[in-house]
């Protein structure tokens, strides 16, 4: 069996350098430092380098001094961390600033589009930056009193301007499960929000007061109407769409359960199918499988024992 090393976005070697966030001189040091590189985001898209023939896809990481004049006050600044003697900062900009930096719209790409061809470092930086930007966009008001909040601690917290309460980035844990039966077939479902003939692993958010293992059992029961056991954690993946942490598990259908009794709930999942490896290989473009950057794809390939050729399937895919 081919064992993939780890899901996309899970290879990051970035030192978050949390101690530096409390330094009041950090922002000025980043502005003037020769080792600072800035990732610029606009409407969830990052600026990529201009490609020439044979060049790899890469983030356009600019020195602060190289950014256009007047960009000293972006919508948001966040210190992302350091690695290999470099320090990285996120700056979120508005449409006018984005046009000054790069007017060519094609140079600005989403994480879903860019990640498959980015280096491990750049993909991880983009994921961290997008997750932070998404959190800030959704937490401009204090959940306690409704007053405005302001970024503090180098972008890793927001402080209420009325009651001074502190609020920190949140991540929503979600389990995603590769369910097999005693014949080692895999259970895939088609979500009500997707087009027909698109299948992925079953997944769902962890509820308050619930263990991860209990969430696995509950989600499969709710979405497929069957009991599973032999639940085992495999790997995790940050998934900033907008703020999830995908926790990958395997599970086996319970010994007393007939695989044919699996029944889609009809609301979230419209269709369920058991697949052998040969059936997935033979399906070709008749079905769409999870995209290459998702942990769903990683778990599926881990079970399949080899890479799955998305290009040969004919159905574009970008969700987990």
Beta strands, then each sheet from edge to edge (+ up, - down):
strand 1: 36-42
strand 2: 45-47
strand 3: 76-83
strand 4: 86-92
strand 5: 108-109
strand 6: 149-152
strand 7: 157-160
strand 8: 166-167
strand 9: 172-180
strand 10: 186-191
strand 11: 202-205
strand 12: 228-239
strand 13: 244-253
strand 14: 269-275
sheet 1: 3+ 4- 1- 2+ 5-
sheet 2: 6+ 7- 8+
sheet 3: 11+ 9- 13- 12+
sheet 4: 10+ 14-
end
